[in-house]
Amino acid sequence: MIRSSGDTGFDVLLRVSQADSLQQMQDIACRACAHLGYDRVLLFAVTGQEDVTVDRIYWIEGDWFGDGSPVDADTYLAHCPVTRHILSVREPFFWAKTAEHGYQVVRKPGRRGINGFQVPVYGPMGLEGAASFGGLRPDGSARAQLFLSLLGAAAFRRSSQLVEGAAKDPTNRRLSDREREVLGLIAAGRRQAEIATSLGISGRTVENHLRNIRQRIGVKTTAQAVQAAIRLGELTPFDDE
């Protein structure tokens, strides 16, 4: 069905599901997608079932906004509102972005602007994430849709496994200076809004730091993160900037 450097579609799915790193998986998946006309690929996890929030971008390929600007979890939903459509559907869908109409959900790829294919990924707890594929002249055939649906799900599952495995590795539990600063202020009893003001960052950025800290240390709550960071030597009980 799909051939990328001699691989069939099945070969690509197998290699993605057995990838040793996110970068290796990205290289495999993006080569296959390029053969279908999709030069933009984005894989991300979400939180929330009523008001979806991008929790983590596993990897990204291509110029998504057409101006070379970076894509991160804070800006992606604001720039690509069609992603919120995954809250109302369980099946993959096509989208398009044109100068006249902006982002729209469409029945099939058109000939103008960037066209794409979004694949929601569901698990036991509901919506877990999505894969989005975009390009100027993408293949919208039924065979391509099936392949991308399977690829998106396989890449998401393997990415989750790799990230969770890294979180459990003690060598990956060290916090960045900013993460340590934010968590230290939380430990000192400061509210997130106060921390945002004192550090000159947004409230969402503070929450993103805390979310990354919880994932890095491997705990579910911020209070547990504080306790674990003290045990790991990342914080002292009296840290207060």
ABEGO torsion letter per residue (X at the ends): XBBBGGBBAAAAAAAAAABABAAAAAAAAAAAAAAAGBABBBBBBBBEAABBBBABBABBBEBAAGAGBBBBAAAAAAABAAAAAAAABABBBBBBBBAAAEBBBBABBBABEBBBBBBBBBBAAEBAEBBBBBBABBBABAAAAAAAAAAAAAAAAAAAAAAAAAAABAAAABBBAAAAAAAAAAAAGBBAAAAAAAAGBBAAAAAAAAAAAAAAAGBABAAAAAAAAAAAGABBAABBX
